[in-house]
Amino acid sequence: MRRRAFLKNTVVLSGAALARPRLHGLAGMMSGSSGDAALAHNASTLQANADSGFKESRFKIGAISDGFSGDFEEALKIMKSYGLGWVEVRQIWGKYNTEATPAEISRIRQLLDQYGFKCSVVDSALYKCTLPGTKPVTTERDTYPYSGQIDLLKRAADRAHAWGTDKVRGFTFWRVGDPASLYSRIAEELTKAADVAHAEGVRLVIENEESCNGGTGHETAAILKLAPAGNLGFNWDVGNGYTHGEVSYPDGYQALDKSRIWHLHLKGMACSPGLKDCHETFADAGEIDLAGQLRALTRDRYEGTMSLECEFEAPGMNHLQTTRRSLEGLLRVVNQAAS
């Protein structure tokens, strides 16, 4: 959970004094986008959510935009209706943001300003690939080969500058049978990337991704301990470790160097007894003590950003409905943690 302007400097949810935006104009805002009628029909419901839900927060809460829509403007409209003011940019208009054209890069900047959003992180697929000489256990394939990783990082850095953030997300290569055997090599690669990122004026936030070698808090902490670059830190995902049997909070969180946590992903995880068959669920459901995690962040004076990441497909609901339901649950948890 992110972003800490907590104990002394209470920040409105948007991070920019967006206290409880009224939604009487939402139906008009939605016109001209796909799903107009359905979104306009829900305007009164969203107003009720805003009135009874998340009003004010010490946390810089946002979401990954494509959880709501691949159309960036439509995503911002929906997110704005909940009072959000931070956005993490991953896929836009059917492509990864690192493939955006100059015109699309400019359009995103214009939309951020138009709807009053700040970009928290530019997502990249940096090192979400096979480390040369290894045999991954995952069936996922490289979208970008190892040879193209530094160019990928530079493109992400360009977008970070254009959209007003200094954070680019990365990973720890596709997972192998014995991840610990690669920690030193991964640390060397991350250090090289951090050097490039430093020259480009950005920081790297490394996500504990279950399909990668740093899949848990303990694993990612061990890797970053070997790579102490000042612009290399954590994108702490509070759910991914469960797929490898780690209780994210408090166990995984305790393993992290708190001073190097610069971004969070928030979600819910449901598991069978013994942390078996874990899968994503709504942010306010399942195993994760998100309220406890948020209180710990407050205690540890965390001042960074955090995003809802919803990739859950709930039975009988489309993805937009699922993401909305998960966000509403998350905001209730944040209220609980702040009370």
Summary of the structure (lengths in Angstrom):
residues: 339
radius of gyration: 19.0
end to end distance: 15.9
largest distance: 57.6
contacts: 1243
relative contact order: 0.14
helix: 43%
strand: 18%
